[in-house]
C-alpha cells in the first residue's frame, strides 16, 4: 500500500514538473540546464545502470510483451522481405542496451542481424552479448554494419540536431527507415521529466533502486521540415497515434 502511494505521488510530481519546466532558446541551452542545474541527462549513470540491469533480468519477457512496441518495425521488415526476398540487417538508432535483439531474435529465429547505435556511455557499459554489435557513431555504424533497415523509437527528440542524422540516413540510401513515437509539430526546446521506472522495458525493477525523477533535454521536432526532408527520397507510410506523435516508414524510391 505504501509503495503504491509513493508511486502515485511520483507520477503526480512528474506531471507537475513537466508543466512547470520552461522552454529554452535552443537544445544546447536545455542540455546545459539539465546537466548543470538538475544534475541529470541521458548519460546519468544511475539511469543507465537501471536500464541495463532491468534488461538482464527481464530479457526473457521482451518478445512476449513487445508486440505493440515494435509494430512499426515489424511492418518495415514485412515490406523489406516482400520487396527483396531476404531477411534484413537492422540497425536500431538509440536502441538502449538492445531490447530489440531479444524481440527479433525470438520472433525471426536468429535470421535477422542486429546492431545498436547509442551513446559512448552505453557502448562502453553494454551487455555481455557478442551477438549484438554496438556503435557510438551513426556514420561508422552504417559504413561497417551496412544495415538494410534503420529503426528508431523516440530517440530523435533527444538529439541536438535530428535533421542532421536524418540526412545521414538519406545520404547513405538506407533502403527502409522506420521511426516510432517521434514528437512533431511546432519546434521547441525543453526538458523532459520521467520516472526512473518508466525507462527500460518491460517491467518495473525496484529492490536496490529507488524511484526518482530523471531529467534530459528534449526538443519537439518541426513536423514540416522532418516530413519534407524524407519526402525527397522516400515513399512514406505515415500514422499518427495522436496528432503530434508520428509513426512513419520510409521506403526508398
C-alpha positions as CSV (number, residue, x, y, z in Angstrom):
1,X,0.0,0.0,0.0
2,X,2.8,2.4,0.9
3,X,4.7,1.5,-2.3
4,X,1.5,2.2,-4.4
5,X,1.0,5.6,-2.6
6,X,4.7,6.6,-3.2
7,X,4.4,5.6,-6.9
8,X,1.2,7.8,-7.3
9,X,3.0,10.7,-5.6
10,X,5.9,10.4,-8.0
11,X,3.6,10.3,-11.0
12,X,1.7,13.4,-9.9
13,X,5.0,15.2,-9.1
14,X,6.4,14.3,-12.5
15,X,3.3,15.8,-14.2
16,X,3.6,19.0,-12.2
17,X,7.3,19.3,-13.0
18,X,6.7,18.8,-16.8
19,X,4.1,21.5,-16.6
20,X,6.4,24.0,-14.9
21,X,9.6,23.3,-16.9
22,X,10.4,26.4,-19.1
23,X,11.2,26.4,-22.8
24,X,14.7,27.3,-23.9
25,X,16.2,29.1,-26.9
26,X,17.9,26.1,-28.3
27,X,18.8,22.4,-27.5
28,X,22.2,23.3,-26.1
29,X,20.7,25.7,-23.5
30,X,18.3,23.0,-22.4
31,X,21.1,20.4,-22.2
32,X,23.3,22.7,-20.1
33,X,20.4,23.5,-17.7
34,X,19.6,19.8,-17.4
35,X,23.2,18.8,-16.7
36,X,24.3,21.7,-14.5
37,X,21.2,22.7,-12.6
38,X,19.3,19.4,-12.4
39,X,22.4,17.1,-12.4
40,X,20.8,14.7,-14.8
41,X,20.9,13.8,-18.5
42,X,20.8,10.7,-20.8
43,X,24.3,9.7,-19.6
44,X,23.0,9.5,-16.0
45,X,24.9,6.5,-14.5
46,X,22.0,5.6,-12.1
47,X,19.6,5.6,-15.0
48,X,21.8,3.5,-17.3
49,X,22.6,1.0,-14.6
50,X,18.9,0.6,-14.0
51,X,18.2,0.1,-17.7
52,X,21.0,-2.4,-18.2
53,X,20.1,-4.5,-15.1
54,X,16.4,-4.4,-15.9
55,X,17.1,-5.8,-19.4
56,X,19.4,-8.5,-18.0
57,X,16.7,-9.7,-15.6
58,X,13.6,-9.4,-17.8
59,X,15.0,-10.1,-21.3
60,X,13.1,-13.4,-21.4
61,X,9.8,-11.4,-21.3
62,X,10.6,-9.0,-24.1
63,X,9.3,-11.0,-27.1
64,X,6.1,-11.7,-25.3
65,X,5.5,-8.1,-24.0
66,X,6.7,-6.2,-27.1
67,X,4.1,-6.8,-29.9
68,X,2.7,-3.3,-29.9
69,X,6.0,-1.5,-29.1
70,X,7.7,-2.9,-32.3
71,X,4.6,-2.9,-34.5
72,X,6.1,-0.3,-36.9
73,X,9.4,-2.2,-37.2
74,X,7.5,-5.5,-37.9
75,X,5.7,-3.8,-40.8
76,X,9.0,-2.4,-42.1
77,X,10.6,-5.9,-42.0
78,X,7.5,-7.4,-43.7
79,X,7.8,-4.8,-46.5
80,X,11.5,-5.5,-46.9
81,X,11.1,-9.2,-47.1
82,X,8.4,-8.9,-49.7
83,X,10.5,-6.5,-51.8
84,X,13.9,-8.0,-51.5
85,X,13.1,-11.7,-50.9
86,X,15.5,-12.0,-47.9
87,X,15.8,-11.1,-44.3
88,X,17.2,-7.6,-43.5
89,X,20.0,-6.3,-41.3
90,X,18.6,-3.9,-38.8
91,X,20.3,-1.0,-37.0
92,X,18.5,0.4,-34.0
93,X,19.5,4.1,-33.6
94,X,19.1,5.0,-29.9
95,X,18.3,1.4,-29.1
96,X,19.4,1.3,-25.5
97,X,21.1,-1.9,-24.3
98,X,19.5,-4.0,-27.1
99,X,15.9,-4.8,-26.3
100,X,15.3,-5.1,-30.0
101,X,17.7,-8.1,-30.2
102,X,15.6,-10.2,-27.8
103,X,12.4,-9.4,-29.6
104,X,13.7,-10.0,-33.2
105,X,15.8,-13.0,-32.2
106,X,12.8,-14.8,-30.8
107,X,10.3,-13.8,-33.5
108,X,12.5,-14.4,-36.5
109,X,14.6,-17.3,-35.1
110,X,18.1,-15.7,-35.5
111,X,17.5,-14.8,-39.2
112,X,18.0,-11.1,-38.7
113,X,21.3,-9.5,-37.8
114,X,21.1,-6.6,-35.4
115,X,23.2,-3.7,-34.3
116,X,22.7,-0.8,-31.9
117,X,23.9,2.8,-32.2
118,X,23.9,4.5,-28.8
119,X,25.9,6.9,-26.6
120,X,29.5,6.3,-25.8
121,X,28.4,5.5,-22.2
122,X,26.0,2.8,-23.3
123,X,28.5,1.3,-25.8
124,X,31.1,1.0,-23.0
125,X,28.6,-0.3,-20.5
126,X,26.9,-2.8,-22.9
127,X,25.6,-6.2,-22.0
128,X,28.0,-9.1,-22.5
129,X,26.2,-10.5,-25.6
130,X,28.5,-10.9,-28.6
131,X,25.5,-11.3,-30.9
132,X,24.7,-7.5,-30.5
133,X,27.1,-5.1,-32.3
134,X,27.3,-1.7,-30.6
135,X,28.4,1.6,-32.2
136,X,28.5,5.1,-30.9
137,X,28.7,6.8,-34.3
138,X,26.0,6.7,-36.9
139,X,28.3,7.0,-40.0
140,X,30.6,4.3,-38.7
141,X,27.6,2.1,-37.9
142,X,26.2,2.4,-41.4
143,X,29.6,2.0,-43.1
144,X,30.6,-1.0,-41.0
145,X,27.3,-2.9,-40.5
146,X,25.6,-1.9,-43.8
147,X,22.0,-2.1,-42.5
148,X,19.0,-2.6,-44.8
149,X,16.6,-1.0,-42.2
150,X,17.3,1.7,-39.7
151,X,14.8,1.8,-36.9
152,X,14.5,4.4,-34.1
153,X,12.0,4.6,-31.3
154,X,11.6,8.2,-29.9
155,X,15.4,8.8,-30.0
156,X,15.3,11.7,-32.5
157,X,13.6,14.0,-29.9
158,X,16.6,13.8,-27.7
159,X,19.2,14.8,-30.3
160,X,20.6,18.3,-30.7
161,X,20.2,18.2,-34.4
162,X,17.8,15.5,-35.5
163,X,17.7,16.6,-39.2
164,X,21.5,16.2,-39.4
165,X,21.1,12.5,-38.5
166,X,18.1,12.1,-40.8
167,X,20.1,13.5,-43.7
168,X,22.9,10.9,-43.0
169,X,20.3,8.1,-43.4
170,X,19.1,9.7,-46.6
171,X,22.6,10.3,-48.0
172,X,23.6,6.6,-47.2
173,X,20.5,5.5,-49.1
174,X,19.1,3.2,-46.4
175,X,16.5,1.0,-48.1
176,X,13.9,1.4,-45.4
177,X,13.7,3.8,-42.4
178,X,11.3,3.0,-39.6
179,X,10.5,5.6,-36.9
180,X,8.2,5.3,-33.8
181,X,7.0,7.8,-31.3
182,X,8.5,10.9,-32.8
183,X,7.0,14.0,-31.3
184,X,6.4,16.6,-34.0
185,X,4.6,19.8,-34.6
186,X,5.8,23.3,-33.6
187,X,9.6,23.3,-32.8
188,X,10.5,24.0,-29.2
189,X,13.2,23.1,-26.7
190,X,12.6,21.9,-23.2
191,X,13.5,19.3,-20.6
192,X,11.6,16.1,-20.1
193,X,11.0,14.6,-16.7
194,X,10.3,10.9,-16.4
195,X,10.2,8.4,-13.6
196,X,13.2,6.0,-13.4
197,X,10.7,3.1,-13.5
198,X,9.4,4.4,-16.9
199,X,12.8,3.8,-18.5
200,X,13.7,0.5,-20.0
201,X,11.3,-2.4,-20.7
202,X,9.2,-4.5,-20.0
203,X,8.6,-4.4,-16.2
204,X,9.5,-2.2,-13.2
205,X,12.6,-3.1,-11.3
206,X,13.0,-2.0,-7.7
207,X,15.0,-3.6,-4.9
208,X,18.3,-1.7,-4.8
209,X,16.9,1.0,-7.0
210,X,14.6,3.7,-5.5
211,X,12.2,5.7,-7.6
212,X,13.3,9.1,-8.7
213,X,12.8,11.8,-11.3
214,X,15.1,11.6,-14.3
215,X,15.7,14.7,-16.5
216,X,17.0,15.0,-20.0
217,X,16.9,17.7,-22.7
218,X,14.1,17.4,-25.3
219,X,13.0,19.0,-28.5
220,X,9.7,18.9,-30.3
221,X,10.7,18.5,-34.0
222,X,9.3,20.7,-36.7
223,X,6.9,18.4,-38.5
224,X,7.0,20.1,-41.9
225,X,10.8,20.1,-42.1
226,X,11.1,16.5,-41.0
227,X,8.5,15.2,-43.5
228,X,9.8,17.3,-46.3
229,X,13.3,16.0,-45.7
230,X,12.2,12.4,-46.1
231,X,9.8,13.0,-49.0
232,X,12.6,13.8,-51.4
233,X,13.9,10.3,-51.4
234,X,11.3,8.1,-49.8
235,X,7.8,6.9,-50.2
236,X,6.2,7.4,-46.8
237,X,3.7,5.4,-44.8
238,X,2.6,7.7,-42.0
239,X,0.5,7.0,-39.0
240,X,-0.2,9.3,-36.0
241,X,-1.1,7.7,-32.6
242,X,-2.2,11.3,-31.9
243,X,-1.8,14.4,-34.0
244,X,1.7,15.1,-32.7
245,X,3.2,11.6,-32.2
246,X,4.4,10.2,-35.5
247,X,4.9,6.6,-36.6
248,X,6.5,6.5,-40.1
249,X,8.1,4.1,-42.5
250,X,10.2,5.5,-45.4
251,X,10.8,3.2,-48.5
252,X,13.5,4.4,-50.8
253,X,12.4,5.4,-54.3
